[in-house]
Amino acid sequence: MTEPRIADLAGALLRRENPTVGVWNRIEGRPRTTDFARALRAEIRDPLWLLARQWQLGEFRGTDGGSPVTATYSVVASPPTRFRPGGGQAEPLPTDRPLETVAERRPLPFAFGAEPISFDLRLSLGRRWLKLVAASSVRNRRDVAEEYVHDYPIALPGPDDAPAAHPEVWATLQTVAGRRMDGYPLYQHVKGGGHASDGISGLRRQDRDALDALGLRLVAWFDELIDQPGGDDAWDPRRLEHRFSISAAGPDGERVLTAPEYPGGELDWHAFSVEEGGSLGGAGTAPPALNRTVFPTPVRFSGMPLPRWWTVEDGRTNFAAVTPDSTDLARLIFLEFALVFSNDWYQLPCDLPAGTLAKIQGLAVTDVFGERRWITSADEGTDRRHWSMYTLDGDAGLLLPPGTPKVATGPALEEVALVRDESANLVWGIEQTVRMTSGEGRAGDEVAAESLAFRRRLHQPGTPDAPHAPISYEVMGSVPENWIPFIPVHVPGDNRNVQLQRASMLSEVDGTTPVRPRTALLREGLDAGRSYYINEEEVPRSGTRLTAAYNRTRTRTGRVVVWLSIQRDSGRGERSSGLGFDELIPSDEQAG
């Protein structure tokens, strides 16, 4: 029986009219010998075989596009020139230090209420001043130095004062009291507009002028030693993060970038967002555009599928082992790029100085056919915003923050863990490390235990009588004094939103004196008589950890910068304080 001839073979295949029609695209050689060595060589002189392989791999499906040969781009790189801390006033951005320093720097605490602290810095200021006086041309320098020690003394605390509770602090203050100078009051006096020679008697006019000049040198030395904010700092105590803005002059005007949730540490481009319509007082004029011609190179990565059939892959990456779900878009996009479009991408070298906001004006590409095309941003002229990597919102460009490659962080001077206690319905600020009066950090539970034992010796010198009843009634239990409570309260004018307000526990000694925090992190507004609030969402179930420490880095010019900063990290979960109310305690346990 003769098979009917199909007149329209292509249409029959498309409509699947005749299921007996087969399609073959597998090409096999027909060897005439048992030796396959020559057949496996795929020699170049076998054009028919190579053309068949090219057809099989789809290389004859051209896109009428040639490979790029050269590319010329135009880029404007503008350095940030303005800085605004949080809701403070905008100011010029210093160019001689990293941006982390300007954003993280905190004022140095020299007193907690009426109690002076940071005696390590006070002694350093006094020692520096006495060295300046000793090397000066002032007449009777030794007598003048002794008068400064007398006028700016380090007072020894009384036996009933708080520093006496800690033996190390008490021994340090006993060593320097009456022998060394407290340089911080002199620094404050000169920085506030006074003169270093004020109050010193028996000085000639030239001696007073020399001391006044040395006072300015002392202030400049300490300001250079540790960087401090001149006005407002960027730390937001309510949100427990740094908030600041910078601006740079772009080709279309001032560009304002805001870091609304910077926790401290490493500052990079992803911490910023574009503030549309914002202004920090003008960022100046944008620098001229940089035009550069480069040679594009294909993108290469480890394990990349090789484009030629006769090359053996290295096998370091097994894409077949990647099994993404249908909702795992990140892996699906990566596999599509790696397996389908990896050979369609080219990379161009573009060297930019650190500390600039770069905006590509356009790109001119010349292909192998000699055609030249001007390429602009995919978002230009449209209201749509496509996803992109390393760029900011609104097509503002690429930000290379003026940061530092390496920062050395000192030991923690203060460390606070904010944790939730569901049993007591409270949030506790646990002072795990507190700053001592002498300046170093120490474990908060040890400091709290020493302070409690010291106050008991002062106010309860005798031993209390043991209870005679079989049980005793306790109204409320106690917690360590380094646990500072935060109670939930409503936001004023809002019955739904809740914030956390700092509270205080009463002392176990007299039951009337409130226990105050010993860290500057939790003393926010305390010395000024203000309440302190934290947004409830800033303390999740995992908790929040705050650390205050000195940082040190060296800029690209070799300048050393030191600043005091706060860093925020995740906590380690909920905690239980063991706080209880209305408990009956057996007398033997109470007495023991």
C-alpha positions in Angstrom: 0.0 0.0 0.0 1.4 3.4 -1.0 1.4 6.2 1.6 -0.4 9.3 0.5 1.9 12.3 -0.3 1.6 15.2 2.1 1.5 18.4 0.0 1.9 20.9 2.9 4.4 19.2 5.2 5.0 22.2 7.4 1.3 22.8 7.9 0.7 19.2 8.7 3.4 19.2 11.3 2.1 22.4 12.9 -1.5 21.1 13.0 -0.5 17.6 13.9 -2.8 16.1 11.3 -0.8 13.0 10.6 0.7 11.3 13.7 2.9 9.1 11.5 5.0 12.0 10.6 8.3 12.0 12.6 10.8 14.7 13.3 14.5 13.9 13.6 17.1 16.3 14.7 19.7 13.9 16.0 22.7 13.6 13.7 24.9 10.6 13.9 27.9 9.5 12.0 28.0 6.2 10.1 31.5 4.8 10.7 33.0 2.4 8.2 35.6 1.0 10.6 35.8 0.0 14.2 38.4 2.8 15.0 36.5 5.8 16.4 39.6 8.0 17.0 39.3 10.1 13.9 35.6 10.5 14.2 35.9 11.8 17.7 38.4 14.5 16.7 35.8 16.7 15.0 38.4 17.9 12.7 38.0 21.4 11.2 38.2 20.0 7.7 34.8 18.4 8.2 32.6 21.5 7.5 29.4 19.5 7.1 29.7 18.1 10.6 30.4 21.6 12.1 27.6 23.2 10.2 25.2 20.5 11.4 26.4 21.0 15.0 25.9 24.8 14.7 22.4 24.2 13.4 21.7 21.8 16.2 22.9 24.3 18.8 20.8 27.1 17.4 23.7 29.2 16.3 22.0 30.0 13.0 19.2 31.9 14.7 20.7 35.3 14.5 19.4 38.4 16.4 20.9 40.9 13.9 23.0 42.2 16.8 26.8 42.3 16.8 29.1 41.8 19.8 30.3 45.1 21.4 33.8 46.2 20.5 34.2 49.5 22.3 32.0 51.5 24.7 32.2 55.1 25.7 30.3 56.2 28.8 29.8 59.6 30.5 29.6 59.6 34.3 29.3 62.4 36.8 30.9 61.6 40.2 29.9 64.1 42.9 31.2 64.0 46.5 28.7 64.6 49.3 29.2 68.0 50.8 26.3 68.5 53.3 25.4 66.5 56.4 22.3 66.7 58.7 22.1 64.6 61.9 18.5 63.3 62.4 16.3 66.3 62.8 19.1 68.7 63.5 20.6 71.5 61.5 22.5 70.9 58.2 26.2 71.5 58.2 29.2 71.1 55.9 30.4 67.5 55.7 34.0 67.2 56.8 36.2 65.8 54.1 39.1 64.7 56.3 37.4 61.8 58.1 35.2 58.8 57.2 31.4 59.2 57.1 31.1 56.6 59.8 32.9 58.9 62.2 30.6 61.8 61.4 27.4 59.7 61.7 28.3 57.6 64.8 30.3 60.0 67.0 28.8 60.7 70.4 29.6 63.3 73.0 31.9 62.0 75.8 30.1 61.8 79.2 32.1 63.5 82.0 29.4 63.4 84.7 26.3 61.4 85.8 24.3 64.1 87.5 26.6 65.7 90.1 29.0 62.7 90.1 32.1 63.3 87.9 33.2 60.3 85.8 35.7 59.6 83.0 38.8 60.3 85.2 41.0 58.7 82.6 40.2 61.5 80.2 40.3 64.1 83.0 43.8 63.0 84.0 45.0 62.9 80.4 43.9 66.5 79.9 45.6 67.6 83.1 48.8 65.8 82.2 48.9 67.3 78.8 48.4 70.8 80.2 51.2 70.4 82.8 53.5 69.2 80.0 52.7 72.3 77.9 53.3 74.6 80.8 56.6 72.8 81.7 57.9 73.3 78.1 56.8 76.9 77.8 58.6 80.2 78.4 56.5 81.2 81.4 58.5 82.4 84.4 58.3 80.3 87.5 56.8 77.4 85.6 56.9 75.0 88.5 54.9 77.4 90.8 52.4 78.0 88.0 51.9 74.3 87.5 51.3 73.8 91.3 48.8 76.6 91.2 46.9 74.8 88.4 46.9 71.6 90.4 45.5 73.5 93.4 42.9 75.3 91.3 41.7 72.3 89.4 42.0 69.5 91.9 40.8 65.9 91.8 38.6 65.7 94.9 38.6 62.6 96.9 35.1 61.3 97.4 33.8 60.9 100.9 33.5 57.5 102.6 29.8 57.6 102.1 29.8 58.6 98.4 29.0 56.1 95.6 32.6 55.7 94.3 33.7 54.4 97.7 31.6 51.2 97.0 34.2 50.0 94.5 37.7 49.2 95.9 39.5 49.7 92.5 37.9 53.1 91.9 38.5 54.2 95.5 42.2 53.2 95.3 42.7 55.0 92.0 41.2 58.3 93.3 43.2 58.1 96.5 46.4 57.8 94.3 45.8 60.9 92.2 43.8 63.1 94.6 45.9 66.2 95.5 48.8 65.1 93.2 47.3 65.4 89.8 45.2 68.0 87.9 41.7 67.6 86.6 42.1 69.1 83.1 38.4 68.9 82.1 37.2 72.0 83.9 40.1 74.0 82.3 39.2 72.6 78.9 35.6 73.6 79.4 36.6 77.0 80.5 38.8 77.7 77.5 36.4 76.1 75.0 33.6 78.3 76.4 35.5 81.5 75.6 37.6 81.9 78.8 41.3 82.2 79.1 43.7 79.7 80.5 45.4 82.3 82.6 42.2 83.3 84.4 42.7 83.0 88.2 46.4 82.6 88.1 48.2 85.3 90.1 51.6 87.0 89.7 51.8 86.6 85.9 53.4 89.0 83.5 51.6 90.1 80.4 53.7 87.9 78.1 53.2 85.0 80.5 49.4 85.4 80.3 49.5 85.6 76.5 51.7 82.4 76.5 49.3 80.5 78.7 46.2 81.7 76.7 47.9 80.4 73.6 48.6 77.1 75.3 45.0 76.8 76.3 43.9 77.0 72.7 46.5 74.3 71.9 45.0 72.1 74.6 41.5 72.4 73.2 42.7 71.7 69.7 44.7 68.7 70.9 41.7 67.1 72.7 39.3 67.8 69.9 41.8 66.2 67.5 42.3 63.3 69.9 38.7 62.1 70.1 36.1 63.3 67.5 32.9 64.7 69.0 29.8 66.3 67.5 29.8 70.1 67.5 26.0 70.1 67.8 23.4 67.4 67.5 24.4 63.8 67.0 22.7 61.3 64.8 21.7 58.8 67.5 18.0 58.5 67.9 17.4 57.1 71.4 13.7 56.5 70.8 14.4 54.3 67.7 17.8 53.0 68.9 19.5 53.8 65.6 21.4 56.5 63.8 19.4 58.8 61.5 21.1 61.2 59.2 21.1 62.7 55.7 23.8 63.7 53.2 23.6 65.6 49.9 25.6 65.9 46.8 25.4 68.0 43.7 24.1 66.0 40.7 23.7 67.0 37.1 20.0 67.7 37.7 20.4 69.5 41.1 20.9 68.6 44.7 20.5 65.0 45.6 19.6 64.2 49.3 20.2 60.7 50.6 18.9 59.7 54.0 20.0 56.8 56.2 16.8 56.2 58.4 17.9 53.0 60.1 21.6 52.8 60.4 22.5 50.5 63.4 26.2 51.4 63.4 29.2 49.4 62.2 29.8 49.1 58.5 28.2 51.9 56.4 27.4 51.0 52.8 25.1 52.1 49.9 22.1 50.0 51.1 21.7 52.1 54.2 20.5 55.1 52.2 17.3 56.0 50.4 16.6 59.0 48.2 14.7 61.8 49.8 12.6 63.3 47.0 12.4 67.0 47.0 14.7 67.3 50.0 17.4 70.0 50.4 20.2 70.5 52.9 20.9 74.1 51.9 22.5 73.5 48.6 25.4 71.1 47.7 27.2 73.4 45.2 27.9 72.7 41.6 28.3 69.2 40.1 31.8 68.4 38.7 32.2 68.0 34.9 31.3 64.7 33.4 34.0 62.1 32.9 34.0 60.5 29.4 36.0 57.3 28.9 36.3 54.7 26.2 36.8 51.1 27.3 36.7 47.5 25.8 33.8 45.4 27.0 34.6 41.8 28.1 32.1 38.9 28.5 31.0 38.1 32.0 32.7 35.1 33.5 31.9 33.3 36.8 33.0 30.0 38.4 31.0 27.0 37.0 29.7 29.0 34.1 28.3 26.7 31.3 30.7 26.8 28.4 29.4 28.0 25.0 31.2 25.4 22.8 30.2 21.8 22.6 33.7 20.3 22.4 35.0 22.0 25.7 34.8 19.9 28.9 33.5 21.9 31.9 35.4 21.9 35.2 32.5 20.5 37.2 33.0 22.8 40.2 29.3 23.9 40.0 26.5 21.4 39.5 23.5 23.4 38.3 21.5 20.2 38.1 21.7 19.9 41.9 19.9 23.2 42.4 16.3 22.3 43.1 14.3 25.5 43.6 10.6 25.7 44.4 8.2 27.4 42.1 8.0 30.3 44.5 11.8 30.7 44.9 12.2 33.6 42.5 15.8 34.4 43.5 17.1 30.9 42.5 14.9 30.8 39.4 16.3 34.1 38.2 19.8 33.0 39.0 19.5 29.8 37.1 17.9 31.5 34.1 20.8 34.0 34.0 23.4 31.3 34.4 22.0 28.7 32.0 20.3 30.8 29.3 21.5 34.4 29.3 25.0 34.2 30.8 26.8 34.7 27.5 24.7 37.8 26.7 26.3 40.0 29.4 29.4 42.2 29.2 31.2 44.2 31.8 32.9 47.5 31.5 35.7 48.8 33.8 34.7 52.1 35.6 37.1 53.5 38.2 35.5 56.0 40.6 36.9 57.7 43.6 35.6 56.7 47.0 33.2 59.0 48.6 31.2 60.0 45.5 27.6 59.7 44.2 28.1 58.6 40.6 25.4 58.9 37.9 25.8 57.5 34.4 24.6 60.0 31.8 24.7 57.6 28.9 26.6 54.8 27.2 27.6 54.7 23.5 28.4 51.1 22.2 30.1 50.3 18.9 29.6 46.7 17.7 31.5 44.5 15.2 29.4 45.8 12.4 30.6 49.4 13.0 27.2 50.5 14.3 27.1 53.0 17.2 24.2 53.1 19.6 23.5 55.5 22.4 22.1 53.6 25.4 20.3 55.3 28.3 18.8 54.0 31.6 15.8 51.7 31.2 13.8 53.9 33.6 14.5 57.1 31.8 11.4 58.9 30.5 9.0 56.5 32.3 7.3 56.3 35.6 8.2 52.7 36.1 11.0 51.5 38.4 12.7 48.3 37.6 14.6 46.2 40.1 18.3 46.8 40.0 21.3 46.0 42.1 23.6 48.6 43.8 21.4 51.5 42.8 19.3 53.8 44.9 15.6 54.7 44.5 14.7 57.1 41.8 17.7 56.3 39.7 19.9 58.5 41.8 23.0 56.6 40.8 25.6 54.5 42.6 26.8 55.7 46.0 30.3 55.0 47.2 30.2 56.2 50.8 33.3 58.0 52.1 33.9 55.2 54.6 36.9 53.4 55.9 38.1 49.9 54.9 38.9 48.8 58.5 37.9 49.9 62.0 39.4 48.7 65.2 36.8 48.6 68.0 37.9 48.8 71.6 36.4 46.9 74.6 32.8 47.7 75.4 32.5 50.6 77.9 28.8 50.2 78.1 26.6 47.3 77.1 22.8 47.1 77.5 20.5 44.2 76.6 16.8 45.2 76.2 14.8 42.0 76.7 11.1 41.1 77.1 9.8 39.5 80.3 6.3 38.2 79.5 5.8 36.9 83.1 6.2 40.4 84.5 4.8 42.2 81.4 7.9 44.4 81.3 10.9 45.2 79.2 14.1 45.2 81.1 17.2 47.1 80.2 20.0 44.9 81.6 23.2 46.8 82.1 25.7 44.0 81.3 28.7 46.4 81.2 28.8 49.8 82.9 31.3 52.6 82.8 33.2 53.1 86.1 34.1 56.4 87.5 37.7 55.8 86.5 36.7 55.3 82.9 36.9 51.6 82.2 34.0 49.2 81.7 33.1 46.5 84.2 30.4 43.8 84.5 27.2 45.4 85.6 26.1 42.6 88.0 29.3 42.9 89.9 29.0 46.7 90.2 25.4 46.4 91.3 26.2 43.8 94.0 29.1 46.0 95.3 26.8 49.1 95.5 24.1 47.2 97.3 26.4 45.7 99.8 28.0 49.1 100.4 24.6 50.8 101.1 23.6 48.0 103.4 26.7 48.5 105.5 25.9 52.2 105.7 22.2 52.0 106.5 21.8 48.6 108.1 25.0 48.1 110.2 23.3 45.5 112.4 21.8 42.1 111.6 18.0 42.1 111.3 16.1 39.9 113.6 14.9 36.6 112.2 11.1 36.3 111.9 9.4 34.3 114.7 6.3 33.3 112.7 6.4 30.1 110.6 5.9 32.1 107.4 6.5 35.6 106.3 4.7 37.7 103.7 6.6 39.5 100.9 4.7 42.2 99.0 7.2 42.3 96.1 10.4 40.4 95.3 13.6 42.0 94.2 15.7 42.0 91.0 19.4 42.9 90.6 20.0 46.7 90.5 21.4 46.5 87.0 18.0 45.6 85.7 16.2 48.8 84.7 12.4 48.4 84.0 10.6 49.8 81.0 6.8 49.8 81.4 4.3 49.9 78.5 2.3 53.1 78.2 0.0 54.6 75.6 1.2 57.2 73.2 -0.4 60.5 74.1 -3.6 61.0 72.2 -3.6 57.4 71.0 -5.3 54.5 72.8 -3.9 51.8 70.5 -0.2 52.5 70.0 2.1 51.6 72.9 5.6 52.8 73.8 8.0 51.8 76.5 8.8 54.3 79.3 11.8 54.0 81.6 10.8 53.4 85.2 12.8 52.6 88.3 12.8 50.0 91.0 13.1 51.0 94.7 16.2 50.2 96.6 16.2 47.1 98.8 18.0 49.0 101.5 15.4 51.6 102.4 12.6 50.9 100.0 12.2 54.5 99.0 15.3 55.5 97.0 14.9 54.7 93.2 17.6 52.8 91.5 19.2 54.9 88.7 20.9 53.6 85.6 24.7 53.6 85.5 25.0 53.8 81.7 24.7 56.8 79.4 22.6 54.6 77.1 19.8 54.3 79.7 20.3 57.7 81.4 18.9 59.5 78.4 17.2 62.7 79.7 17.6 61.6 83.3 19.9 64.3 84.4 17.7 66.9 82.7 14.6 65.7 84.4 13.0 64.3 81.3 11.3 60.9 80.7 12.7 58.4 78.3 10.6 56.5 75.8 11.4 53.7 73.4 9.2 52.6 70.5 7.8 49.2 71.3 8.7 47.7 68.0 12.4 48.4 68.7 12.4 45.5 71.3 11.3 42.3 69.5 11.0 38.9 71.1 14.6 38.3 70.2 15.7 41.4 72.1 18.1 44.2 71.3 21.7 44.7 72.3 23.4 48.1 72.5 27.2 48.6 72.8 29.1 51.8 73.4 32.9 51.6 72.6 35.7 53.6 71.1 36.5 53.1 67.5 39.8 53.9 65.8 40.7 54.0 62.1 43.3 55.5 59.8 42.1 57.5 56.8 43.7 57.2 53.3 45.8 60.2 54.1 47.2 58.5 57.2 45.3 60.6 59.7 44.2 58.7 62.8 40.5 59.2 63.9 39.0 58.0 67.2 35.4 58.4 68.1 32.9 57.0 70.6 30.0 55.2 69.0 26.9 53.0 69.7 26.2 49.8 67.8 23.0 47.9 67.8 22.7 44.1 67.4 20.1 41.4 67.9 19.6 40.0 71.3 19.4 36.4 72.5 15.7 36.0 73.3 13.4 36.6 76.2 14.5 36.6 79.8 12.8 36.2 83.1 13.6 38.4 86.1 11.9 36.3 88.6 10.0 39.3 89.9 7.0 38.2 92.0 4.3 39.7 94.1 2.3 38.7 97.2 4.4 35.6 98.2 4.4 33.6 101.4 8.0 32.5 102.3 8.8 29.9 105.0 10.7 31.4 107.9 13.7 29.0 107.6 14.3 30.2 104.0 13.7 33.8 105.0 16.2 33.5 107.9 18.7 31.6 105.8 
